[in-house]
């Protein structure tokens, strides 16, 4: 039944001006490469400009003191060639998937150059920030 407990949120079209947040950990930095060894095909972000504690709760279901966050927009990622799609899950209705650009032979390889391009889409982080 739609809207029932435990159901996924409805998929939204994402406008270019929508803010996105990536979870990270102080000392570890932010992920910018796919973990192909576990079959990962996309990077995960969160809709909205979330505080580091809010994004930690959405991603890890805990609020560790080492949590941090950084920010971009849907448009910045699309301008860099990435595909950005709202992909809600039961546990995270604000989940967004960021896929590598696709070409005639499928998705491009997420190599070091693509990781650098992904990182350049982000403008700031809350590492060391005390906001909650």
C-alpha positions as CSV (number, residue, x, y, z in Angstrom):
1,X,0.0,0.0,0.0
2,X,1.6,3.4,-1.0
3,X,2.7,5.5,1.9
4,X,2.6,2.5,4.2
5,X,5.3,1.9,6.8
6,X,8.5,0.5,5.3
7,X,7.7,1.4,1.7
8,X,10.2,3.3,-0.3
9,X,9.7,7.0,-1.1
10,X,8.5,8.0,-4.5
11,X,11.3,8.8,-6.9
12,X,11.7,12.6,-7.6
13,X,13.0,14.3,-10.7
14,X,16.0,16.3,-9.5
15,X,16.5,19.8,-10.8
16,X,20.0,21.2,-11.3
17,X,19.7,23.6,-8.4
18,X,19.1,20.8,-5.8
19,X,21.8,20.7,-3.1
20,X,23.4,17.3,-2.4
21,X,25.4,16.1,0.6
22,X,28.1,13.4,0.8
23,X,28.9,11.7,4.1
24,X,32.6,11.3,5.1
25,X,34.7,10.7,8.2
26,X,37.4,13.0,9.6
27,X,40.8,11.5,8.9
28,X,39.4,9.2,6.2
29,X,38.2,12.0,3.8
30,X,35.5,11.5,1.3
31,X,35.0,8.6,-1.1
32,X,35.6,9.6,-4.8
33,X,36.0,6.2,-6.3
34,X,33.7,3.2,-6.8
35,X,34.4,0.1,-4.7
36,X,34.4,-2.3,-7.7
37,X,35.6,-5.2,-5.6
38,X,32.1,-5.2,-4.0
39,X,30.3,-4.6,-7.2
40,X,29.5,-0.9,-6.6
41,X,28.2,0.9,-9.7
42,X,27.4,4.3,-8.3
43,X,28.4,6.8,-5.6
44,X,25.8,7.7,-2.9
45,X,24.7,11.2,-1.9
46,X,21.8,12.6,0.0
47,X,19.2,15.2,-1.2
48,X,19.5,18.6,0.5
49,X,22.2,20.4,2.4
50,X,22.3,18.2,5.5
51,X,24.3,18.7,8.6
52,X,27.1,16.3,9.3
53,X,25.1,14.6,12.1
54,X,21.9,14.4,9.9
55,X,23.8,12.8,7.0
56,X,25.6,10.4,9.4
57,X,22.3,9.3,10.9
58,X,20.9,8.7,7.4
59,X,24.0,6.7,6.2
60,X,25.2,4.9,9.2
61,X,22.2,5.0,11.6
62,X,24.6,6.5,14.2
63,X,26.0,10.0,14.9
64,X,29.8,9.4,15.4
65,X,31.8,12.5,16.4
66,X,34.1,12.0,13.4
67,X,31.3,12.4,10.9
68,X,31.7,15.1,8.3
69,X,29.9,16.3,5.2
70,X,30.6,18.1,1.9
71,X,28.2,19.7,-0.6
72,X,27.5,20.0,-4.3
73,X,24.5,20.4,-6.6
74,X,22.8,18.2,-9.1
75,X,23.8,20.6,-11.8
76,X,27.5,20.7,-10.9
77,X,27.6,16.9,-11.2
78,X,25.7,16.8,-14.5
79,X,27.9,19.5,-15.9
80,X,30.9,17.2,-15.2
81,X,29.1,14.4,-17.1
82,X,27.7,12.4,-14.3
83,X,24.2,10.9,-14.2
84,X,22.3,11.9,-11.1
85,X,19.2,10.0,-10.1
86,X,17.0,10.0,-6.9
87,X,17.1,6.4,-5.7
88,X,15.3,6.2,-2.4
89,X,15.6,3.1,-0.2
90,X,13.5,1.9,2.7
91,X,16.0,3.2,5.1
92,X,16.9,6.4,3.3
93,X,14.2,8.2,1.3
94,X,16.8,11.0,0.4
95,X,19.3,8.6,-1.3
96,X,20.8,9.8,-4.6
97,X,22.9,7.6,-7.0
98,X,25.6,9.2,-9.0
99,X,26.7,7.1,-12.0
100,X,29.7,7.6,-14.4
101,X,29.0,9.1,-17.8
102,X,27.6,6.6,-20.3
103,X,28.9,6.2,-23.8
104,X,28.1,3.9,-26.8
105,X,29.9,1.0,-25.0
106,X,28.3,1.5,-21.6
107,X,29.4,3.4,-18.5
108,X,32.8,5.0,-18.5
109,X,35.5,3.5,-16.2
110,X,35.6,5.4,-12.9
111,X,39.3,6.0,-12.9
112,X,41.6,8.5,-11.2
113,X,40.6,11.3,-13.7
114,X,36.9,10.7,-13.0
115,X,37.5,10.7,-9.2
116,X,39.2,14.0,-9.6
117,X,36.3,15.3,-11.7
118,X,33.9,14.1,-9.0
119,X,35.9,15.8,-6.2
120,X,35.9,19.1,-8.1
121,X,32.1,19.2,-8.0
122,X,32.2,19.8,-4.3
123,X,32.6,23.3,-2.9
124,X,33.0,22.9,0.9
125,X,32.9,20.5,3.8
126,X,32.0,20.6,7.5
127,X,35.1,18.7,8.7
128,X,35.9,20.1,12.1
129,X,32.6,22.1,12.1
130,X,30.6,21.9,15.3
131,X,27.2,22.4,13.8
132,X,24.7,19.7,14.3
